[in-house]
Amino acid sequence: MKPDNLLEKYTVAAPRYTSYPTVPYWDKAEFDTQRWKDTVSATFKSSNQRDGISVYIHLPFCESLCTYCGCNTRITKNHNVEEPYIRAVLTEWKLYLNVFKDKPVIKEIHLGGGTPTFFSVENLSALINGILENSDVHPGAEFSFEAHPANTTYQHLETLYKLGFRRLSLGIQDFDPRVQFIINRIQTFEQVKEVTEDARAIGYTSINFDLIYGLPLQTAGGLRKTIEQVSELMPDRIAFYSYAHVPWIKPGQRRFTEQDLPDAATKAELYKLGRNLFVGLGYMEVGMDHFALPTDSLFLADKEGTMHRNFMGYTHQYTQLLIGLGVSSISDSWNAYAQNVKTVEEYLALLQQGELPVFKGHYLTSEDLIIRRHMLNIMCKGNTVWNFTKQPFKSFFASLKRMPELANDGLIEFNAVQLSVTPAGKQYLRNICMALDARLWVDKPSAQLFSIAG
């Protein structure tokens, strides 16, 4: 099938697969906080000393609303919200320390948002010192944070570096002023350049730029110019995401209409343009949506087969236990998931009562765990091997029936024992994972739940 026809065929609503099962298919009715604590305790006991744990901290506050954004945010210019929120996050961490009953070995910390650099350096220091106070740091630890180029100061960079951070991600999306205006995400190239150069001078070893294709008013000429500007700074890795238009979830996306968005064919050309330019600059395609220089840790992990994917996205190292702190954060004990409440008020209230602020979750069945492993292999390694005599699951044969179509379209090669993604299939990893998604096929949504793949 021709590439253009492939794109049209596989441009469908698809999960992003930061988890399996995906959140809409969690068995929420079975969730129980005490059982969640028990599974965290068991995973911690079995893996902490060997693998360490990951910690994701959601810092939701932003001074202005980016209208493309699908994240859980709270818009305010009142910085008095900082200290009560930091205290609450540290209270939540102490509740988990009581569950662990031993000192955690921290392998990853990631500050996401929202805008982590909304917070003062003093409050960020209090947060990280509070997390590390009763913890050991793994020898191979990596600490990272998301930064807004327009409000990240030299003091932010210096303070977080002294606290152990070595990687940052700058949310750029597009340098075109028309696009920046309509999505309300304003930062200049000069601001990005200053933060990038300051970070490198301080000693940061990996800098990521987030770019998005498919934004309203985005054009091929504008994207090409954006990437030309990016090439002047050569970040270590680039996340090149497809714009997720989900106005039924994020009403802020109603600032523009579907008529302002590139159509499917134009969006495909934008992706192709970006991919070709990145490859021409020396970046290597890694997993879904990511490009990295050959010296970057994510590329090296991809080459060595050690790359992992979780609710924080791709990471170059693996942990079984991920603890999500802060409003709306999701935790993963490998055998179960749990998500925190989504409003700041409810989050603060539950912690004042001494309760973990989780409100829903999912306990993975043996079949879930098998499917999850194969999906991770596909997304992180591009291949997977199965032995369903030793590890049978009932939906496997239904999945097999969906494979020949993917193979005929040149996206995969498969046989009775393995599946490999072809170079053409790398663009369609979400679609390939959908073929294995037993819960999705058993209960297809009657309304659109997911953004469009591609």
NULUM-339235 format. One record per residue (C-alpha): x, y, z; residue in three letters. Coordinates in steps of 0.2 Angstrom, whole numbers, plus 2048, in hexadecimal, padded with zeros to 3 digits. Example, Ala and Ser with C-alpha at 12.3 -4.5 7.8 and 13.67 -1.06 7.14 Angstrom:
# residues 2
83E7EA827ALA 8447FB824SER 
This chain:
# residues 454
800800800MET 8068117FCLYS 80C81C80BPRO 7FE829808ASP 7F181B808ASN 7F9814818LEU 7F8824821LEU 7E682681CGLU 7E2815822LYS 7EB815833TYR 7E6827837THR 7D9821844VAL 7D6825857ALA 7E381B860ALA 7EA81A872PRO 7FB821876ARG 7FF811880TYR 80981888FTHR 80080A897SER 7F77FA894TYR 7E87F9897PRO 7E580B892THR 7DD81689FVAL 7CB815897PRO 7CC802899TYR 7D18018ABTRP 7C67F68B6ASP 7C38048C2LYS 7B57FC8CCALA 7C27F08D3GLU 7CE7FD8D9PHE 7D17FE8ECASP 7DE80A8F4THR 7E47FC901GLN 7E77F08F3ARG 7F07FD8E9TRP 7FC8008F8LYS 7FE7ED8F9ASP 8047EC8E7THR 80F7FB8E9VAL 8177F38F8SER 81A7E28F0ALA 8227EA8E0THR 82D7F58EBPHE 8337E78F5LYS 8377DC8E6SER 83F7EA8DBSER 8457F98E5ASN 8577F38E8GLN 8597EB8D7ARG 8517F88CBASP 84D8078D6GLY 83D8118D4ILE 83781F8C9SER 82E82E8CFVAL 82383A8C5TYR 81D84A8CDILE 80F8548C4HIS 8108678C7LEU 80086D8BFPRO 8018808C0PHE 80388B8B0CYS 80289E8AFGLU 7F989D89ESER 7EF88F895LEU 7F7887886CYS 7E888387BTHR 7F0874873TYR 7F486C884CYS 7EB85C889GLY 7F485B89ACYS 7EC85E8ABASN 7EF8708B0THR 7EA87E8BBARG 7EB88F8B4ILE 7F089D8C1THR 7FC8AB8C3LYS 7FB8A98D6ASN 80B8A18DCHIS 8048A08EEASN 7FE88F8E8VAL 8108888E7GLU 8148848F9GLU 80487C8FEPRO 8058718EFTYR 81786C8F2ILE 813868904ARG 80585C8FEALA 8108538F2VAL 81C850900LEU 80E84A90BTHR 80983E8FDGLU 81B8388FBTRP 81C83490ELYS 80C82A90DLEU 81581F8FFTYR 82581E90ALEU 81A816918ASN 81480A90AVAL 826806905PHE 82C803917LYS 83E804911ASP 849812909LYS 8458148F6PRO 8538148E9VAL 84E8218DDILE 85381E8CBLYS 84882B8C2GLU 84083C8C7ILE 8368458BAHIS 82D8568BDLEU 81E8588B1GLY 8108638AFGLY 8098708AEGLY 81887A8AFTHR 8258748BBPRO 82F8848B9THR 81F88E8BFPHE 8268898D0PHE 8348948D9SER 84588C8DBVAL 84388C8EEGLU 8338828ECASN 83A8768E0LEU 8498738EBSER 83D8708FAALA 8348638EFLEU 8438598E9ILE 84D85A8FAASN 83D854902GLY 83C8458F6ILE 84E8418F7LEU 84F84390AGLU 84A83190EASN 8508298FESER 8608238F6ASP 8648288E4VAL 86881A8D8HIS 87981B8D0PRO 87181C8BFGLY 8648288C4ALA 85D8358B7GLU 8538448BDPHE 84A84E8B0SER 83D85C8AFPHE 8328658A2GLU 8368788A0ALA 82D886898HIS 83A89088EPRO 8318A1892ALA 83389F8A5ASN 8418938A9THR 84F89D8B1THR 86289A8B3TYR 85E8988C6GLN 85188A8C1HIS 85E8818B7LEU 86C8838C3GLU 86287E8D3THR 85B86E8CALEU 86C8698C4TYR 87386A8D6LYS 86485F8DBLEU 8698528CEGLY 8608568BFPHE 8698538AEARG 85B8538A1ARG 84E86089DLEU 840861890SER 83B871888LEU 82A873881GLY 82B87C871ILE 81E875865GLN 821881857ASP 82B892855PHE 81E899848ASP 8178A8850PRO 8058A5849ARG 805893850VAL 80C899861GLN 7FE8A6862PHE 7EF89B85EILE 7F688E86AILE 7FA89B877ASN 80C894879ARG 8178A3877ILE 82A8A1878GLN 8388A886DTHR 84689F865PHE 8528AA86FGLU 84A8A487FGLN 84C89287AVAL 85E895875LYS 86289E886GLU 85B88F890VAL 863882885THR 87488A886GLU 87388E899ASP 86E87C89CALA 87D875892ARG 88988189BALA 88387C8ACILE 8858698A7GLY 8758628A1TYR 878852897THR 86885088DSER 85C85E887ILE 84C85987EASN 841864873PHE 82E861872ASP 827865861LEU 81686185AILE 80F85E849TYR 7FD861844GLY 7FB87184ELEU 7EE87E848PRO 7F488A83BLEU 80487F839GLN 80C87F828THR 81A875820ALA 82488581EGLY 82288A830GLY 827879836LEU 83687982BARG 83C889832LYS 838883844THR 844874841ILE 85187F839GLU 851889849GLN 852879853VAL 861874849SER 86A88384FGLU 86987C861LEU 86986985DMET 86186286DPRO 866851872ASP 85484A86EARG 844850866ILE 83284A86AALA 82884D85BPHE 81684A860TYR 80684A856SER 7FA85785CTYR 7EC84E866ALA 7DC857863HIS 7D1853871VAL 7C5862874PRO 7B885687CTRP 7C585488AILE 7CE865889LYS 7C2873885PRO 7D187F884GLY 7D4877872GLN 7C488086DARG 7CD89086AARG 7D088A859PHE 7C587F84ETHR 7C886F844GLU 7C987A835GLN 7D988283CASP 7E287183CLEU 7EB86982EPRO 7E185B825ASP 7E7849827ALA 7F284A817ALA 7FA85B81CTHR 7FE85482DLYS 806845825ALA 81185081BGLU 81685A82ALEU 81B84A833TYR 825844824LYS 82D855822LEU 832855834GLY 838843834ARG 843846825ASN 84B85682CLEU 84F84E83CPHE 85783F834VAL 86184B829GLY 867854838LEU 86E84383FGLY 86083E84BTYR 85B82C84CMET 84982784EGLU 84581F85EVAL 835817863GLY 825821860MET 82683485DASP 839835863HIS 84983A85APHE 85A839863ALA 86C83D85FLEU 87782D85FPRO 87F83486FTHR 86F836879ASP 86A829887SER 85A82587ELEU 86282086EPHE 86F816877LEU 86180D881ALA 85780A871ASP 867802869LYS 86A7F7878GLU 8587F287AGLY 8567F988BTHR 84A807887MET 83A808891HIS 829810890ARG 81D81689EASN 8128248A3PHE 8208308A2MET 82382A890GLY 833823889TYR 842821895THR 853819893HIS 85180E8A3GLN 8458038ABTYR 83C8028BCTHR 82E7F78C1GLN 8278048CDLEU 8228168C8LEU 81A8218D5ILE 8108308CFGLY 80E83E8DBLEU 80384D8D9GLY 7F28518D2VAL 7ED8458C4SER 7FD83B8C4SER 7FD8298C0ILE 80781B8C9SER 80C80A8C3ASP 8117FC8CESER 8137F08BETRP 8047E68C4ASN 7F87F48C7ALA 7F58078C2TYR 7EE8158CDALA 7EA8278C9GLN 7E88358D4ASN 7D98418D5VAL 7D984E8C8LYS 7D585E8D1THR 7E18688DCVAL 7D486A8E9GLU 7CF8588EBGLU 7E28538EBTYR 7E685F8F9LEU 7D685A903ALA 7DA847902LEU 7EC84A908LEU 7E6855917GLN 7DC84691CGLN 7EC83B91BGLY 7E583190CGLU 7EE82C8FCLEU 7E58378EFPRO 7E28288E2VAL 7D18268DBPHE 7D28198CELYS 7DD80C8C8GLY 7DF7FA8C0HIS 7E67EA8C5TYR 7EE7E18B6LEU 7E87CF8B2THR 7F57C28ACSER 7EF7C689AGLU 7F17D889CASP 8037D58A2LEU 8077CB893ILE 7FF7D7887ILE 8087E688FARG 8197DD88EARG 8167DA87BHIS 8117EC878MET 8207F3882LEU 82B7E8877ASN 8237EF867ILE 82480186CMET 836800874CYS 83E7F286ALYS 8347F185AGLY 8327DE85CASN 82B7D1868THR 82B7BF86AVAL 81D7B4871TRP 81B7A3877ASN 8087A087APHE 80A78E87ETHR 81379388FLYS 8097A4890GLN 7F87A2888PRO 7EB7B0888PHE 7DA7AF880LYS 7DB7BE875SER 7EB7B986CPHE 7E37B085EPHE 7D77BF85BALA 7E77CA85ASER 7EF7BE84ELEU 7E17C1842LYS 7E47D3842ARG 7F77D183DMET 7F67CC82BPRO 7EF7DD826GLU 7FD7E682FLEU 8097DB826ALA 8017DD815ASN 8037F0818ASP 8157EE81BGLY 8157F382DLEU 81A7E3835ILE 8217D2832GLU 81A7C483DPHE 8197B183FASN 8137A584CALA 8207AA859VAL 8257BD856GLN 8217CE84FLEU 82D7DB848SER 8297ED843VAL 82F7F2832THR 83780382FPRO 826808827ALA 81D802836GLY 82780D842LYS 81B81B83FGLN 80C810843TYR 811809854LEU 80180E85CARG 7F780584FASN 8017F6850ILE 7FF7F5863CYS 7EC7F8860MET 7EC7E6858ALA 7F17DF868LEU 7E57E9873ASP 7D97DC879ALA 7CF7E8884ARG 7CD7F4876LEU 7C67E7869TRP 7BA7DF876VAL 7B37F087BASP 7B57FC86CLYS 7B080E872PRO 7A081586BSER 7A782786DALA 7B982D869GLN 7C482A878LEU 7D582D870PHE 7DE839865SER 7E2835853ILE 7F182A84FALA 7FE832842GLY 
